[in-house]
Amino acid sequence: MPNAWILKGGLIYDGSGDRGYCGDVRLAGTKITHIAPHLPIRDETIIDADGLIVAPGLIDLHVHVYDGMNLHSISPAEAGLRTGVTSMLDTGSAGAMNYATFEKYIMRHCEETVYALLNISHFGVQGHPDLPPYLGDLFDAAYLDPAPAIRCIKQHSERLLGIKVRLTNSLAGGNKANERVALTNAVALSRQTGLMFCVHHVASSVPLDDVLSQFIAGDILTHIYHPLDGGGFQGETAAPTRAMLEARERGVVFDVGHGNGCFAWKIAEPACQQHGFWPDTISSDIHKFNVDGPVVDLPTTMSKFLYLGMSMEKIIQCVTANAAAAIHQQDYLGRILPGRAADITLLKLVPGAHRLTDSTGEQRIATQRIVPMCTFKNGRRTDCRSEPALCP
C-alpha cells in the first residue's frame, strides 16, 4: 500500500505529558488510523521503531525563515523536516509591508507547515550590530503605526496568528520612547484583533514588570533565560520575580527562544533546578547566526532541558501539545491520536559524552542527547540529517 507505514515497537510519547508507553502506530496516507501494542501487519511498510521515541511532529515556536529577504533568516528546510520539525512559527521576520511576499513565495512552497507572527515594525526584523549599517526594527516610530498591520492581518488571517515586538534599546537606536510606542501599539493591535502577542524583552529600557503587567492569558514572553540585566530572574540564585510568578498564574506562556544570546546555563540551571520555573514551550530561535552553533536545531535545545533534569514526557509536551495550544492549533497538531494527521517525528536518545553550549559559550557535558531520525508529514517520509537513514 503506497504511503502506508506501521511504526513497530516504539516508545510512544503522545504529547499529553503522560509517560511513554510501548506500542505500534499505523499511518495510512495522511492519517493515524490505529495505536495499539502488536498491531497486525498489512500491506504497508514496516518501520522498526524499537529503541526509538515516537512523538508528534515537533513544533518550533520561534524560528526565522523569511529566506532571501531577511538578514537573519534561513530556509524552512534548514529548520524543518530534516531536523525533526514538521511545523514552525516564524516570529516577526516580516511586517505589514513585506508579509504578503513571505507567505506567497516561501510559506506556501515549503514542505513544513509555517505560521507567522507579524512584526509591529512594518519591515520586520532588521539589523545586526556586526553588519553595518545597523538599522533596528524600532529606529523610526513612523514604521510602528498599527494601521497597516491591521489591514495585513485582515487579508492574511490563515497563517498570521499574532503580533511580535522586539524590545531591545539598541533596536530603537537608544530612543526609549520608540520602545514604549512599539509596546503600546503591539498591545493595542493584539486586543483589537483578538490575536496574542509575543514579546522579545532583552536589554530593554522598558522594565519587564511594565511589560508583564499588560500580558493576558495566551500572550508569550520569549527568551526567558537570557543572561542580561533586566530579565525575569534576579539575584545570585536567579529567582523568578513576583511579576513572573503572577504572569504564570494568569496563563502567560513562557518560551525558551534560545537564539544567539538568549539562553545561559547560569540562569537556566537555578531557575529550573532550584526554583522550578520550567518553560511552557521549548523553541530554538534558529536563524542564520546560530544554525552552526550554539543552537544547531530544536532537538539540541530539547537536549539541554533533558540535561537540566526535565522529564522526556514534559520536553515532548513543550514542543508538541503546548506549542500547538500556544498558537491555537491544538485540534490539528501536537498529539498522537487515532484520526489525527500522520504528523510524526521519530527520535533517538543517544548515550555518550555530548557538549552542549549556551549562548555565552559556556559548556556542559551531557550523558545523552536527543537526535531526530525521521519525520512523517503529508503522506511523505523524510529521513533526518543527524543519523543514517532508517531502513524499512
KAMOTA-V965559 format. One record per helix or strand of 3 or more residues. SS is the DSSP state (A for helix, B for strand). FROM is the first residue (numbers start at 1). TO is the last residue. Records with the same first field share a line. If there is no record, write none. Layout:
SS=FROM-TO ; FROM-TO
//
This chain:
B=4-13 ; 21-28 ; 31-36 ; 45-48 ; 53-56 ; 58-63 ; 85-91 ; 113-119 ; 160-167 ; 196-201 ; 220-222 ; 253-255 ; 344-357 ; 363-377 ; 380-383
A=76-79 ; 81-83 ; 99-105 ; 107-109 ; 141-144 ; 146-155 ; 169-172 ; 176-193 ; 208-212 ; 242-250 ; 265-274 ; 298-308 ; 312-318 ; 321-326
//
